[in-house]
Amino acid sequence: MRRVYFQLIGNIPVVGPVFGSSEGARRWAIRWVERYKTIPDTRRGVRLSVIRGGVFHTLTVTVNGRVLFRLNGLDELLLQRLYREVGQKQVLVFSSFISGFPEPTPIVLTEGLGLMVYQWPVPFSKKAGSHFRKKKVHRGQNGDGKS
């Protein structure tokens, strides 16, 4: 199982697998970008779903009903950060990372390779035990939404 990394870049959440070399990261990114290009242009509907496992979970990206790729190895903390940041920013970028110190570097910065999802609400699937928190509605003093 490959390590998955999550990073905020300019306040935009970026998630993806970590590779030991730039060649491996580039190959992975090019593979799924090319796969995305083969899908017909007519309204590409992107769906994100989380399949919960024991300790680690899987994030699946589906476009028009076809699986584009799966990210295995998300732990609960990473998943909670992902939910929070995507809910606030309403955008998510998928990219591969190159292992480095002090932290991995996303190939979206060095090569410009990434897939941006910018729908609201981001359609995390409620299937397979995934969950999300409901948005709070602030009510006025009289309970009708007006102050």
Contacts in CASP RR format, 6 or more apart in sequence:
PFRMAT RR
TARGET T0000
AUTHOR 0000-0000-0000
METHOD contacts of the structure
MODEL  1
MRRVYFQLIGNIPVVGPVFGSSEGARRWAIRWVERYKTIPDTRRGVRLSV
IRGGVFHTLTVTVNGRVLFRLNGLDELLLQRLYREVGQKQVLVFSSFISG
FPEPTPIVLTEGLGLMVYQWPVPFSKKAGSHFRKKKVHRGQNGDGKS
1 56 0 8 1.000
1 72 0 8 1.000
1 73 0 8 1.000
2 17 0 8 1.000
2 18 0 8 1.000
2 19 0 8 1.000
2 72 0 8 1.000
2 73 0 8 1.000
3 17 0 8 1.000
3 18 0 8 1.000
3 73 0 8 1.000
4 15 0 8 1.000
4 16 0 8 1.000
4 17 0 8 1.000
4 18 0 8 1.000
4 71 0 8 1.000
4 72 0 8 1.000
4 73 0 8 1.000
4 74 0 8 1.000
4 78 0 8 1.000
5 15 0 8 1.000
5 16 0 8 1.000
5 17 0 8 1.000
5 18 0 8 1.000
5 97 0 8 1.000
5 103 0 8 1.000
5 104 0 8 1.000
6 13 0 8 1.000
6 14 0 8 1.000
6 15 0 8 1.000
6 16 0 8 1.000
6 78 0 8 1.000
6 81 0 8 1.000
6 82 0 8 1.000
7 13 0 8 1.000
7 14 0 8 1.000
7 15 0 8 1.000
7 97 0 8 1.000
7 103 0 8 1.000
7 104 0 8 1.000
7 106 0 8 1.000
8 14 0 8 1.000
8 85 0 8 1.000
9 93 0 8 1.000
9 106 0 8 1.000
9 108 0 8 1.000
9 109 0 8 1.000
11 89 0 8 1.000
12 89 0 8 1.000
12 91 0 8 1.000
12 93 0 8 1.000
13 81 0 8 1.000
13 82 0 8 1.000
13 85 0 8 1.000
13 86 0 8 1.000
13 89 0 8 1.000
13 91 0 8 1.000
13 92 0 8 1.000
13 93 0 8 1.000
14 92 0 8 1.000
14 93 0 8 1.000
14 94 0 8 1.000
14 95 0 8 1.000
14 106 0 8 1.000
14 108 0 8 1.000
15 59 0 8 1.000
15 71 0 8 1.000
15 78 0 8 1.000
15 82 0 8 1.000
15 92 0 8 1.000
15 93 0 8 1.000
15 94 0 8 1.000
15 95 0 8 1.000
16 71 0 8 1.000
16 94 0 8 1.000
16 95 0 8 1.000
16 96 0 8 1.000
16 97 0 8 1.000
16 106 0 8 1.000
17 28 0 8 1.000
17 71 0 8 1.000
17 96 0 8 1.000
17 97 0 8 1.000
18 96 0 8 1.000
18 97 0 8 1.000
18 98 0 8 1.000
18 99 0 8 1.000
18 104 0 8 1.000
19 25 0 8 1.000
19 28 0 8 1.000
19 96 0 8 1.000
19 97 0 8 1.000
19 98 0 8 1.000
19 99 0 8 1.000
20 98 0 8 1.000
20 99 0 8 1.000
21 98 0 8 1.000
22 98 0 8 1.000
22 107 0 8 1.000
22 110 0 8 1.000
22 111 0 8 1.000
24 96 0 8 1.000
25 96 0 8 1.000
25 97 0 8 1.000
25 98 0 8 1.000
25 107 0 8 1.000
26 96 0 8 1.000
26 107 0 8 1.000
26 111 0 8 1.000
26 113 0 8 1.000
28 96 0 8 1.000
29 95 0 8 1.000
29 96 0 8 1.000
29 107 0 8 1.000
29 111 0 8 1.000
29 113 0 8 1.000
29 114 0 8 1.000
30 113 0 8 1.000
32 68 0 8 1.000
32 69 0 8 1.000
32 94 0 8 1.000
32 115 0 8 1.000
33 113 0 8 1.000
33 114 0 8 1.000
33 115 0 8 1.000
35 68 0 8 1.000
35 69 0 8 1.000
36 44 0 8 1.000
36 63 0 8 1.000
36 68 0 8 1.000
36 115 0 8 1.000
39 63 0 8 1.000
39 64 0 8 1.000
39 66 0 8 1.000
40 64 0 8 1.000
43 64 0 8 1.000
44 63 0 8 1.000
44 64 0 8 1.000
45 63 0 8 1.000
45 64 0 8 1.000
46 61 0 8 1.000
46 62 0 8 1.000
46 63 0 8 1.000
46 68 0 8 1.000
46 117 0 8 1.000
46 119 0 8 1.000
46 123 0 8 1.000
47 61 0 8 1.000
47 62 0 8 1.000
47 63 0 8 1.000
47 65 0 8 1.000
47 123 0 8 1.000
47 125 0 8 1.000
48 59 0 8 1.000
48 60 0 8 1.000
48 61 0 8 1.000
48 62 0 8 1.000
48 92 0 8 1.000
48 117 0 8 1.000
48 122 0 8 1.000
48 123 0 8 1.000
48 124 0 8 1.000
48 125 0 8 1.000
49 59 0 8 1.000
49 60 0 8 1.000
49 62 0 8 1.000
49 124 0 8 1.000
49 125 0 8 1.000
49 127 0 8 1.000
49 128 0 8 1.000
49 130 0 8 1.000
50 57 0 8 1.000
50 58 0 8 1.000
50 59 0 8 1.000
50 60 0 8 1.000
50 74 0 8 1.000
50 79 0 8 1.000
50 124 0 8 1.000
50 125 0 8 1.000
50 128 0 8 1.000
50 129 0 8 1.000
50 130 0 8 1.000
51 57 0 8 1.000
51 58 0 8 1.000
51 60 0 8 1.000
51 128 0 8 1.000
51 129 0 8 1.000
51 130 0 8 1.000
52 128 0 8 1.000
52 129 0 8 1.000
52 130 0 8 1.000
55 75 0 8 1.000
56 72 0 8 1.000
56 73 0 8 1.000
56 74 0 8 1.000
56 75 0 8 1.000
57 73 0 8 1.000
57 74 0 8 1.000
57 75 0 8 1.000
57 76 0 8 1.000
57 79 0 8 1.000
58 70 0 8 1.000
58 71 0 8 1.000
58 72 0 8 1.000
58 73 0 8 1.000
58 74 0 8 1.000
59 70 0 8 1.000
59 71 0 8 1.000
59 74 0 8 1.000
59 82 0 8 1.000
60 67 0 8 1.000
60 69 0 8 1.000
60 70 0 8 1.000
60 71 0 8 1.000
61 67 0 8 1.000
61 68 0 8 1.000
61 69 0 8 1.000
61 70 0 8 1.000
61 71 0 8 1.000
61 94 0 8 1.000
61 115 0 8 1.000
61 117 0 8 1.000
62 68 0 8 1.000
68 115 0 8 1.000
69 94 0 8 1.000
71 94 0 8 1.000
74 82 0 8 1.000
82 92 0 8 1.000
83 124 0 8 1.000
83 132 0 8 1.000
83 133 0 8 1.000
85 92 0 8 1.000
86 92 0 8 1.000
86 122 0 8 1.000
87 121 0 8 1.000
87 122 0 8 1.000
90 118 0 8 1.000
90 119 0 8 1.000
90 120 0 8 1.000
90 122 0 8 1.000
91 116 0 8 1.000
91 117 0 8 1.000
91 118 0 8 1.000
92 116 0 8 1.000
92 117 0 8 1.000
92 118 0 8 1.000
92 122 0 8 1.000
93 106 0 8 1.000
93 108 0 8 1.000
93 114 0 8 1.000
93 115 0 8 1.000
93 116 0 8 1.000
93 117 0 8 1.000
94 114 0 8 1.000
94 115 0 8 1.000
94 116 0 8 1.000
94 117 0 8 1.000
95 106 0 8 1.000
95 107 0 8 1.000
95 108 0 8 1.000
95 113 0 8 1.000
95 114 0 8 1.000
95 115 0 8 1.000
96 106 0 8 1.000
96 107 0 8 1.000
96 113 0 8 1.000
97 104 0 8 1.000
97 105 0 8 1.000
97 106 0 8 1.000
97 107 0 8 1.000
98 104 0 8 1.000
98 105 0 8 1.000
98 106 0 8 1.000
98 107 0 8 1.000
98 110 0 8 1.000
107 113 0 8 1.000
107 114 0 8 1.000
108 114 0 8 1.000
124 130 0 8 1.000
124 132 0 8 1.000
126 132 0 8 1.000
137 145 0 8 1.000
138 145 0 8 1.000
139 145 0 8 1.000
140 146 0 8 1.000
140 147 0 8 1.000
141 147 0 8 1.000
END
